[in-house]
Amino acid sequence: MPSVGCTRKWQEHQGRNKFFLNGRCVSSRQNLLFMFTFSLLLLVMCMFYIFCLPFLTIKIGLFVPIFMVILFLLVISTMLRAAFTDPGIIPRASAAEISEYNLIKKMAKTPEERELLNERIVNINGCGVLVKFCITCKIFRPPRSSHCSICDNCVLNFDHHCPWIGNCVGARNFRHFYLFITFVAVTSFFAIICICLHFYLVMAEKDGAFLDSLLDNPIPVVLILPFLASFIGVTMMIYDHTPLVLKGITSYEDYKCTFDYVRNPFDAGSRSKNLKKALCSPEPISFLDKRGKVLPENPYIYVDYKLLEKLKTKINNKQNQY
């Protein structure tokens, strides 16, 4: 716990998030579905290990349980990393920055001036990208960022908000999310094979009596239903996300048709490079500084007069065009 009289930045975070372990972990406040998913995952896997694997271990050997344990640990680890990693939350503007913006906004008297205040064009790999001002966070969102209405934060490289993990999916946890759904698909596939093999071996012992085998071993057969449902569900998610990863765009950009008619400046040049960029690039540094100490803000307001001059120049240029 933080020392007495010391306030950490995560304690004054204005978004709708929950923090754990003194700010080391972060998730959405709406995480009941994540808790249900995690509990169901543990329950199904425990029942699989209790009622299915012992018989297969005797008949086949230790390879099957060891392999399934490794897959299960990969599923759990990637799920927890995706659920409790800062997805790329961008801090809101400080009180001094908000005061500066409001002061500049008062000087903008015409709609053209106010429009120029809320939008900027930045150059990314030779392509102009529109950067918009977030009226909630009072910041200019970096390229590819968007404001999540559930978490009430701007998130870097926002992909989507995933209720199953109770967190946004963004620049810092996309790889964990993608690996999580991949490992779930692989684990479910092999679990279905193990259950079918288990039932086949039981039937062989009973001379092919299907009904007797089903009555003697009902639980392994019932377990095939949640594994089949999860396999179909996550396979559809992988089918949706993989083409986007190969093209170098996010789900949100695909939903907004951002690069349908313009060149994507974030394309690495090939599908393999885009895949490597999405899954193998170094994890971006967190902007939050969650465990940093809250310091008193400077009461003085600094006005960006250079921005004002640029604003006036752009307005004059527009007026001269007409």
Secondary structure, DSSP 8 states (H G I E B T S, - for coil): ---TT--BGGGG--SSEEEETTTTEEEES--HHHHHHHHHHHHHHHHHHHHTHHHHHHHT-THHHHHHHHHHHHHHHHHHHHHHS---EE----HHHHHHHHHHHHH--SHHHHHHHHEEEEEETTEEEEEEEETTTTEE--TT-EEETTTTEEETT--EEETTTTEEE-TTTHHHHHHHHHHHHHHHHHHHHHHHHHHHHHHHHTTT-HHHHHHHSHHHHHHHHHHHHHHHHHHHHHHHHHHHHHHT--HHHHHTTTTSSS--TT--SSHHHHHHHHHHS-----SS-TTSB-----------HHHHHHHHHHHHHHHHH-
